Amino acid sequence: MSRFVTLLWILIAGIGALALYQIKHEVIAQERELARLNRSIVQEQESIHVLRAEWSLVNQPKRLQALAERHLDLQPMKPGQFGRVDAVPAQQPQVPPPQPRAIAQERR
């Protein structure tokens, strides 16, 4: 009986050692994945920072004004261009009358 108990404990210790070995390697793989994801997050945050800096540069009002003056031929509005809303005639939208549907051919 003593031998059986000893062999049982050796078997349990061996299975525990194998399980611990497997778990250790899974943890190492998960840590590597976590480190890779953290590096990716840092790179994305740096990219976002650069894009925000570029956006603030591109959206400067003085720069936009200069581009508009250079590329758009805009003139100040004249008082005659203004009108009243009630002067615009109210028109009902022209909706075409519904068309009758074609009768489906009988299935053969």
Secondary structure per residue as TSV (DSSP state, phi and psi in degrees):
chain	resnum	aa	ss	phi	psi
A	1	M	-	360.0	-35.8
A	2	S	H	-64.7	-38.5
A	3	R	H	-66.3	-40.4
A	4	F	H	-61.9	-44.7
A	5	V	H	-64.7	-40.6
A	6	T	H	-63.9	-45.7
A	7	L	H	-63.9	-38.0
A	8	L	H	-62.6	-43.9
A	9	W	H	-66.2	-37.6
A	10	I	H	-64.8	-42.5
A	11	L	H	-62.7	-44.8
A	12	I	H	-62.5	-41.9
A	13	A	H	-64.6	-40.5
A	14	G	H	-64.4	-44.7
A	15	I	H	-63.9	-40.3
A	16	G	H	-62.8	-40.4
A	17	A	H	-65.1	-43.5
A	18	L	H	-63.8	-42.0
A	19	A	H	-63.6	-42.7
A	20	L	H	-63.3	-39.8
A	21	Y	H	-62.6	-45.1
A	22	Q	H	-63.7	-45.0
A	23	I	H	-63.8	-38.4
A	24	K	H	-59.8	-45.0
A	25	H	H	-70.9	-32.7
A	26	E	H	-66.5	-39.3
A	27	V	H	-64.9	-41.7
A	28	I	H	-61.4	-43.3
A	29	A	H	-63.6	-40.7
A	30	Q	H	-66.2	-37.7
A	31	E	H	-65.3	-39.2
A	32	R	H	-63.5	-42.9
A	33	E	H	-63.6	-41.2
A	34	L	H	-62.6	-42.6
A	35	A	H	-63.9	-40.3
A	36	R	H	-63.8	-44.0
A	37	L	H	-64.8	-39.4
A	38	N	H	-63.6	-40.5
A	39	R	H	-63.4	-40.8
A	40	S	H	-63.7	-41.2
A	41	I	H	-63.1	-42.9
A	42	V	H	-63.5	-41.3
A	43	Q	H	-63.5	-42.1
A	44	E	H	-65.6	-39.1
A	45	Q	H	-64.2	-38.8
A	46	E	H	-65.6	-40.5
A	47	S	H	-62.9	-42.2
A	48	I	H	-63.1	-40.6
A	49	H	H	-61.6	-44.3
A	50	V	H	-64.8	-43.4
A	51	L	H	-63.9	-38.1
A	52	R	H	-65.6	-38.5
A	53	A	H	-65.2	-43.0
A	54	E	H	-64.2	-41.1
A	55	W	H	-62.8	-41.9
A	56	S	H	-67.0	-32.8
A	57	L	H	-69.6	-44.8
A	58	V	H	-68.9	-30.4
A	59	N	T	-94.2	15.4
A	60	Q	-	-66.2	131.0
A	61	P	H	-58.0	-39.2
A	62	K	H	-64.1	-40.2
A	63	R	H	-65.6	-44.3
A	64	L	H	-63.5	-38.7
A	65	Q	H	-63.1	-44.8
A	66	A	H	-63.3	-41.1
A	67	L	H	-65.4	-40.9
A	68	A	H	-64.4	-42.0
A	69	E	H	-66.7	-34.8
A	70	R	H	-76.5	-40.7
A	71	H	H	-106.2	-18.2
A	72	L	-	-113.0	134.8
A	73	D	-	-95.5	69.1
A	74	L	-	-93.3	140.8
A	75	Q	-	-120.0	153.4
A	76	P	-	-63.2	148.7
A	77	M	-	-71.9	144.6
A	78	K	-	-98.5	152.1
A	79	P	G	-58.0	-28.2
A	80	G	G	-71.3	-15.3
A	81	Q	G	-80.9	-14.7
A	82	F	-	-81.8	150.3
A	83	G	-	-144.9	178.9
A	84	R	-	-104.6	148.0
A	85	V	G	-67.0	-37.2
A	86	D	G	-72.1	-10.3
A	87	A	G	-81.4	-13.1
A	88	V	S	-82.0	125.5
A	89	P	-	-68.2	136.5
A	90	A	-	-80.6	121.4
A	91	Q	-	-117.8	137.9
A	92	Q	-	-82.1	139.4
A	93	P	-	-65.9	141.3
A	94	Q	-	-83.2	107.6
A	95	V	-	-104.0	124.4
A	96	P	-	-69.0	147.8
A	97	P	-	-66.1	150.3
A	98	P	-	-65.4	141.0
A	99	Q	-	-92.1	138.9
A	100	P	-	-67.2	141.4
A	101	R	-	-76.8	145.9
A	102	A	-	-72.1	139.4
A	103	I	-	-74.6	130.3
A	104	A	-	-66.3	138.6
A	105	Q	-	-70.2	148.6
A	106	E	-	-65.8	145.0
A	107	R	-	-74.3	143.1
A	108	R	-	-87.8	360.0
